[in-house]
Amino acid sequence: QVRLVESGGDLVQAGGSLRLSCAASGSTFRTAPMGWYRQAPGKHRDMVAIITIDGNRNYADSVKGRFTISRDNAKNTIYLQMNSLKPEDTALYYCRMYETWGQGTQVTVSS
């Protein structure tokens, strides 16, 4: 059974940076596309960034140029480097592999 555990969320000032991590258990990591999603209070859960097994990346327009998704297959981990953070980036950030979700990690950006 696949399990995803996110970490790295924090309170940060606008303009700051954070790096989120998502560690996956199970042998399917290397063959699975992975993604980061986020959900702000009262809003839908939206895609932030996706990375395929061969490293192709896709980003939401709102984070292009500021966020970078990467994966380390040796560590069964994906990362989300977030720079130039804005208050509107405040949300609970989730990691996803197919239909499996992590528990989320909170990112709060103060103005």
N, C-alpha and C positions, 0 to 999 in steps of 0.2 A: 504494500500500500504506500502510495506516494504521500509525503508530508513536506510542507513548505513552511519555513520559519523566517520571517522578516525581522530586520533589526536596523538601527541607525537613525530612526526618527528622533526629532528633538525640537526644541524651541530655538529659533534663530531670527536675527534681525534681517530686515529687507536688505538685499544685496549680498547676503551671506551665501555659504555653500554647505551642503550636506552630501554624504554618500550613504545610500541605502544598500543593504545586502539581503539576499534571499537564498538561504541554504535549502537544498532539496535532498530528500532521501529517496532511495530507490534507483533502479538501474536504467530507467527510461530517460534520464536527464539528457544524455548525449544525443538522443534522437528526437527531442521535443523542442518545438518553438516555445519561448518563454516571454512573459510580458509583465509590465507594471501597469497598474490601474490605480485610480484614486477616486475617492468619494468624499465630497464636502457635505456638511450638514444640510439636509433638505434637498440634496441634488442627486442625480443619477451617478452610478459608477461609470467612469469614462476611461478609455484607453489613454495611457500616457506614452508608452514606448513598447515596442515588440522587437525581439531579436530571433532570427531563425537559426537552425542548426549550423548553417554555413556562414553565419555572421551578418546577414543582411538585416538592416534596421529600418524601422518605421516609427515616426514620431507624430504626436498630436501637434497641430500647428502652434498651439499656445506655448509649447516648450522647445520648439526647434531652435537650435543655436545656443540653448542654455543647458539642456539635459543631455546626458550621454548614457546609453545602456550598453552593458558589456557582459560577457559570460566567461567563466573559467571552468571548462569541462573537467579539469583535473580535480577541482574542489567542489563540483556539483553546485556552483553558486553563480548567481547573476547579481549585477550591481546596477545602481542608478546614481550617477554623479549629477548632482543638481547645483548649478551655479546661478548667480544673479537672481536669487530667489525673490519672489514677490508675495505680498499678502494673499493674493488670489491663488497661490500654490498651496495654501493651507488646506489640508485634507488628511484622511486616513488612506495610506498607500498600501496597496495589496499586490502580492506576487501571484501569478497564475501559470499553471501548466495544464493545458487542456481544460478539463472541468474541475481541477483541484485548485483551491485557493488557500492562501495563508491566512493568518489571523489579523494581519494588518499592523502597520507601524505609523504612529501619528507624527505628522510634520506640521508645525505651527510657525508661521512667519509673521513677525510683528512689524508694524510700520514705524 
